[in-house]
Amino acid sequence: MANETISGGQSDSMFFSNWVGNSILDEMRPHNVTKPLLNIEGRRPSLVFNWPLQDDPGAATAGQAEGTAFTNTALTTSSQTATARLNGLVATVTDVLDAVSLTDAVSHFAQVLGRSCAEEQEVLLTGLFANSTGQWSANTLAGFMNGIADLEAADATGLLVAVVNGATLAALRSGITTGTDTFNSSALREKDAGVVEAVTAGRVGMLAGVDVYLTTAATTSCIFVKGVAHGVYEVWDVRTETHRDTFQPGTQIAATTCYGGATIRASWSTDSA
């Protein structure tokens, strides 16, 4: 942008730098979609958290003969454990960089490091999907439906969600657009197959009643019961702190998290082949 004035036959120009929108300036990263779909437990006075699980003692005895004592049933519980670990990274913004930067360099890079911590969380939490008991028959639309059937066969209770990577999303869209006339013309397609639409955020739509989310951080794709199948124990969320380093000189930025993840009910989760 230029503003010109003419004085004494000479042209003096002042140039102003345009601010760059966040969609340009910010780094490209995978969508962070998984954490809100998990069972989230907050800080306790321990780095270890246990989710207690009641074991099924089985169906009651039927047709017990009169005068015959019941066999005593042992009642047991089990648990799944998450251990919190410290994660993070540190970087320094020198005073020289901060002095010549068009933006507040310390503030900007503090946010960058915070997003790196969030990206690490997404990678670790999607890694829990490999603990699933069920597995899709194939990384296709038919396999997706097979994954739902796995959870139905496991008597899963609750809201089903799916976290998929780019390859799986492409396969699902291909399966929808080339599917049978019966599927394409059904009322379900109009109501539930929003996954065929292009999107710019983590949620990509609904397919067969399952909310579908996209992240390239996921090695495998997964369908699971929201808030039940997988969990995260969080001592603290992404935290950024600064410290003056007079020997640089500059400002040191530290971004950290302290958390752990675990699969709570593996049978209520099924991942792609």
C-alpha positions as CSV (number, residue, x, y, z in Angstrom):
1,M,0.0,0.0,0.0
2,A,1.6,3.3,-1.0
3,N,0.8,6.9,-0.2
4,E,2.6,9.5,-2.4
5,T,3.1,13.2,-1.8
6,I,4.8,15.6,-4.1
7,S,7.0,18.3,-2.6
8,G,9.5,20.5,-4.5
9,G,9.1,18.4,-7.7
10,Q,10.2,15.3,-5.9
11,S,8.0,12.3,-4.9
12,D,8.2,10.9,-1.4
13,S,6.7,7.5,-0.9
14,M,5.6,5.8,2.4
15,F,5.0,2.1,2.2
16,F,3.0,0.2,4.8
17,S,3.3,-3.6,5.2
18,N,0.0,-5.4,5.0
19,W,-0.9,-7.6,8.0
20,V,-1.0,-11.3,6.9
21,G,-4.0,-13.3,7.9
22,N,-3.6,-16.2,10.3
23,S,-4.5,-18.7,7.5
24,I,-1.3,-17.6,5.7
25,L,1.0,-16.8,8.6
26,D,0.2,-19.8,10.8
27,E,2.0,-23.1,10.2
28,M,0.1,-26.0,8.6
29,R,-0.8,-28.7,11.1
30,P,-3.1,-31.7,11.5
31,H,-6.6,-31.0,12.9
32,N,-6.8,-31.5,16.7
33,V,-10.1,-33.4,16.9
34,T,-9.5,-36.4,19.1
35,K,-9.2,-35.2,22.7
36,P,-12.8,-33.8,23.1
37,L,-14.1,-37.3,22.0
38,L,-12.3,-39.1,24.9
39,N,-13.0,-39.6,28.5
40,I,-11.1,-36.7,30.1
41,E,-10.0,-36.9,33.7
42,G,-8.4,-33.9,35.5
43,R,-5.5,-33.7,37.9
44,R,-5.3,-35.9,41.0
45,P,-2.4,-36.0,43.5
46,S,-0.7,-38.7,41.4
47,L,0.8,-39.2,37.9
48,V,-1.2,-42.4,37.6
49,F,-5.0,-42.6,37.1
50,N,-7.1,-45.8,37.0
51,W,-10.4,-46.2,35.4
52,P,-12.2,-48.9,37.4
53,L,-14.2,-51.5,35.4
54,Q,-16.9,-53.8,36.8
55,D,-16.4,-57.3,35.4
56,D,-19.5,-59.1,34.2
57,P,-20.3,-62.0,36.6
58,G,-22.5,-63.5,33.9
59,A,-26.2,-64.3,33.7
60,A,-28.0,-65.4,36.8
61,T,-28.6,-69.1,37.3
62,A,-31.9,-70.3,35.8
63,G,-34.2,-73.0,37.1
64,Q,-32.6,-73.5,40.4
65,A,-34.0,-76.5,42.2
66,E,-35.8,-75.8,45.4
67,G,-33.8,-76.5,48.5
68,T,-30.5,-76.4,46.6
69,A,-28.0,-73.7,47.5
70,F,-26.8,-71.3,44.8
71,T,-23.1,-71.5,44.0
72,N,-21.3,-68.5,45.4
73,T,-20.3,-66.0,42.6
74,A,-17.0,-64.2,42.9
75,L,-17.5,-60.5,42.1
76,T,-14.4,-58.9,40.6
77,T,-13.4,-55.6,39.1
78,S,-10.5,-54.6,36.8
79,S,-9.0,-51.3,35.7
80,Q,-7.2,-49.5,32.9
81,T,-4.3,-47.1,33.8
82,A,-3.0,-43.9,32.3
83,T,0.4,-42.6,33.4
84,A,1.0,-38.8,32.9
85,R,4.3,-37.8,31.3
86,L,5.9,-34.4,30.8
87,N,6.1,-33.3,27.2
88,G,7.2,-30.0,25.6
89,L,9.7,-28.0,23.8
90,V,11.8,-24.8,24.4
91,A,12.9,-22.1,22.0
92,T,14.4,-18.6,22.3
93,V,13.4,-15.4,20.6
94,T,16.4,-13.2,20.5
95,D,16.1,-9.5,21.3
96,V,17.3,-8.8,17.7
97,L,14.5,-10.8,16.2
98,D,11.9,-9.2,18.5
99,A,13.2,-5.7,17.6
100,V,12.9,-6.1,13.9
101,S,9.7,-8.3,13.8
102,L,6.5,-6.7,12.4
103,T,4.6,-8.6,15.1
104,D,5.1,-9.4,18.7
105,A,7.6,-12.3,18.1
106,V,7.4,-13.6,21.7
107,S,3.6,-13.8,21.6
108,H,3.6,-15.3,18.1
109,F,6.2,-18.1,18.8
110,A,4.6,-18.9,22.2
111,Q,1.5,-19.8,20.3
112,V,3.5,-21.8,17.7
113,L,5.1,-23.9,20.5
114,G,1.7,-24.3,22.2
115,R,0.3,-25.7,18.9
116,S,3.3,-28.1,18.8
117,C,2.3,-29.5,22.1
118,A,-1.3,-29.9,20.9
119,E,0.0,-31.7,17.8
120,E,2.0,-34.1,20.0
121,Q,-1.2,-34.8,21.9
122,E,-3.1,-35.6,18.7
123,V,-0.4,-38.0,17.6
124,L,-0.3,-39.9,20.9
125,L,-4.1,-40.0,21.4
126,T,-4.8,-41.3,17.9
127,G,-2.1,-43.9,18.6
128,L,-4.6,-45.4,21.2
129,F,-6.7,-46.6,18.3
130,A,-4.3,-49.5,17.7
131,N,-5.5,-51.0,21.0
132,S,-9.0,-51.7,19.5
133,T,-10.4,-55.2,19.7
134,G,-12.4,-54.8,16.4
135,Q,-10.9,-54.2,13.0
136,W,-12.7,-53.1,9.8
137,S,-12.8,-55.7,7.1
138,A,-11.2,-53.1,4.7
139,N,-10.3,-49.4,4.6
140,T,-13.4,-48.7,2.5
141,L,-17.0,-47.7,2.9
142,A,-18.0,-51.4,3.3
143,G,-15.2,-51.7,5.9
144,F,-16.6,-48.6,7.8
145,M,-20.0,-50.3,7.9
146,N,-18.3,-53.5,9.1
147,G,-16.6,-51.5,11.9
148,I,-20.1,-50.3,13.1
149,A,-21.2,-53.9,13.1
150,D,-18.2,-54.8,15.3
151,L,-19.4,-52.4,17.9
152,E,-23.0,-53.5,17.7
153,A,-21.9,-57.1,18.2
154,A,-19.9,-55.9,21.3
155,D,-23.2,-54.5,22.7
156,A,-21.6,-51.0,22.7
157,T,-23.7,-48.3,24.3
158,G,-23.4,-44.6,23.6
159,L,-22.7,-42.2,20.7
160,L,-20.4,-43.6,18.0
161,V,-17.8,-41.3,16.5
162,A,-15.1,-41.8,13.9
163,V,-11.6,-40.2,13.5
164,V,-10.2,-40.9,10.1
165,N,-7.0,-39.9,8.2
166,G,-7.0,-38.5,4.6
167,A,-6.7,-41.9,2.9
168,T,-9.7,-43.3,4.7
169,L,-11.8,-40.1,4.0
170,A,-11.0,-40.5,0.3
171,A,-12.0,-44.1,0.3
172,L,-15.3,-43.3,2.1
173,R,-16.1,-40.6,-0.4
174,S,-15.2,-42.9,-3.3
175,G,-17.5,-45.6,-1.9
176,I,-20.4,-43.2,-1.5
177,T,-20.1,-41.7,-4.9
178,T,-19.8,-45.1,-6.6
179,G,-22.1,-47.0,-4.4
180,T,-25.2,-48.9,-5.4
181,D,-28.3,-47.0,-6.6
182,T,-30.2,-48.3,-3.5
183,F,-27.7,-46.6,-1.2
184,N,-27.4,-43.4,-3.3
185,S,-31.2,-43.0,-3.5
186,S,-32.0,-43.8,0.1
187,A,-33.2,-41.3,2.7
188,L,-30.1,-42.1,4.8
189,R,-27.8,-40.7,2.2
190,E,-29.5,-37.4,2.3
191,K,-29.6,-37.3,6.0
192,D,-26.3,-38.9,7.1
193,A,-23.8,-38.8,4.2
194,G,-22.6,-35.3,4.7
195,V,-19.1,-36.7,4.6
196,V,-19.3,-36.3,0.8
197,E,-19.0,-32.5,1.2
198,A,-15.7,-30.6,1.1
199,V,-14.9,-29.0,4.4
200,T,-12.2,-26.8,6.0
201,A,-12.4,-27.9,9.6
202,G,-11.9,-31.1,11.5
203,R,-15.5,-32.4,11.4
204,V,-16.4,-33.7,8.0
205,G,-20.0,-34.8,8.4
206,M,-22.0,-37.8,9.4
207,L,-22.1,-41.2,7.8
208,A,-24.6,-43.9,8.8
209,G,-25.3,-42.0,12.0
210,V,-21.6,-41.7,13.0
211,D,-20.0,-38.2,13.3
212,V,-16.8,-38.3,11.3
213,Y,-13.7,-36.2,12.0
214,L,-10.5,-35.8,10.0
215,T,-6.9,-35.6,11.2
216,T,-3.7,-36.5,9.3
217,A,-2.1,-37.3,12.6
218,A,-3.9,-40.6,12.8
219,T,-2.0,-43.6,11.5
220,T,-5.1,-45.7,11.5
221,S,-8.8,-44.6,11.4
222,C,-11.1,-45.7,14.1
223,I,-14.8,-45.8,15.1
224,F,-15.5,-45.8,18.9
225,V,-17.9,-44.9,21.6
226,K,-17.4,-41.2,22.5
227,G,-16.3,-40.5,26.0
228,V,-16.0,-44.2,26.9
229,A,-13.6,-46.3,24.7
230,H,-10.5,-44.2,25.2
231,G,-9.4,-41.8,27.9
232,V,-6.9,-39.1,28.7
233,Y,-5.6,-38.2,32.2
234,E,-4.5,-34.6,32.2
235,V,-2.3,-33.1,35.0
236,W,-2.1,-29.9,33.0
237,D,-3.1,-28.8,29.5
238,V,-0.8,-26.8,27.1
239,R,1.0,-24.3,29.2
240,T,3.5,-21.6,28.0
241,E,6.0,-19.7,30.1
242,T,8.7,-17.2,29.4
243,H,12.1,-16.6,30.9
244,R,14.7,-13.9,30.2
245,D,18.0,-15.2,29.0
246,T,20.4,-12.2,29.4
247,F,23.3,-14.1,27.8
248,Q,21.6,-14.4,24.4
249,P,20.1,-11.9,25.0
250,G,16.5,-12.9,24.4
251,T,13.4,-14.4,25.8
252,Q,13.2,-18.2,26.3
253,I,9.8,-19.8,25.7
254,A,8.8,-23.1,27.2
255,A,5.6,-24.9,26.2
256,T,4.6,-28.1,28.1
257,T,1.9,-30.6,28.8
258,C,1.6,-33.3,31.4
259,Y,-0.9,-36.1,30.6
260,G,-1.3,-39.8,29.7
261,G,-3.7,-41.8,27.5
262,A,-5.2,-45.2,27.8
263,T,-7.8,-47.4,26.1
264,I,-10.6,-48.1,28.6
265,R,-12.9,-50.4,26.6
266,A,-11.0,-51.9,23.7
267,S,-14.1,-53.9,22.6
268,W,-16.0,-50.6,22.1
269,S,-13.4,-49.4,19.5
270,T,-12.6,-50.7,16.1
271,D,-9.8,-49.5,13.8
272,S,-9.2,-49.7,10.1
273,A,-7.2,-52.5,8.5
